[in-house]
Amino acid sequence: MQSGADQVVSRPLHVSLVAIPEAVVSTLSGIFDVMNAFAVLPAASDVLGGRAPFKVEIVGTSAEPLELASRLPITVQRSISSLDHTDIVIVPSVLLPSRGWQKGRYPELVEWVGAMHSRGALICSACSGLFLLAETGLFDGMDATVHFGYAEAFRTSFPQVPVHPERVLVVCGRREELISSGASMTWHDLVLYLIARHAGASAAQAIARFFALQWHQDGLAPYIVFEGRRDHGDTAIQTAQEWLSSHFSVANPIEEMFRHAGLTERTFKRRFTQATGVSPIAYVQRLRVEDAKRRLERTDAPVDEISWEVGYEEPAFFRRLFKRMTGLTPGSYRRRFRVPDYARPSKS
């Protein structure tokens, strides 16, 4: 990739922010406001000497009022039928219904995105916007990221697209033109990346300060809650999982598990891994770390005490394991996720 200085453009880049009924208004409006800030906020405009690097428009299949997923209406400013060129396409977060993503609902949009890509546009998804973009086939075989809560549903719908929900931002393609961001507020990272790429690092830093946006530099692993797979249909393994859910802190839990399952150790380990997708020891470790995360968030207990309560006698080993699985030390995790003092109800 070229440096930020090399990427700065001399004309405003046209940004097409795609609106569909499933779109989440907070993501759509947030992206619009931040990328449009250079055009409407003097403090942002001054960074680039009064020049606005982007012209942002909300686009859709027709230019008219549209009710989004939260039933809040917005106005689609421009129909895609009137757009034969755009520089950046962004599909914001979408809210999946209980039945999952329904393919084929927006053939005009899918065809239009493919055409814009062939004419040089960057194609970007924020969070679950990847569901719509995956229908174009552009992401087939390309690494991408999506909200971790939708990762399994996405893999089921689009097995040809490798997704990494623990990653904040993934940039791929021959021209680095296929860009996806992960869970929810990582649209901050997407927008700051686009600003840095096309207006320079200084502009991105200024916007981050003005809006108090944050780069999620530690990744998304700290945010992901582990829930062991239970829909595999192996009754013996399900029995072991149910027992483990309240006994993960005991000594030698794996030995106890295969006894409860009524299987030999070798058979149990093979069937457990096949059913859940992780080895028994990894499953135990994830349950223990998940419980430790809750204790760090909700109590003032020392880390050494928490280590012992979740099943580890050696605090040093627990600290290393916690850092490896979450990307943060226990102390850093507590500082980030516990409710700050100023937000706690007054004890008086």
Secondary structure, 3 states (H helix, E strand, C coil): CCCHHHHCCCCCEEEEEECCCCECHHHHHHHHHHHCHHHHCHHHHHHHCCCCCEEEEEEECCCCEEECCCCCEEECCEEHHHCCCCCEEEECCECCCCCCCCCCCCHHHHHHHHHHHHCCCEEEEEHHHHHHHHCCCCCCCCCECCCHHHHHHHHHHCCCCCECCCCCEEEECCCCCEEEECCHHHHHHHHHHHHHHHHCHHHHHHHHHHHCCCCCCCCCHHHCCCCCCCCCCCHHHHHHHHHHCCCCCCCCHHHHHHHHHCCCHHHHHHHHHHHHCCCHHHHHHHHHHHHHHHHHHHCCCCHHHHHHHHCCCCHHHHHHHHHHHHCCCHHHHHHHHCCCHHHCCCCC
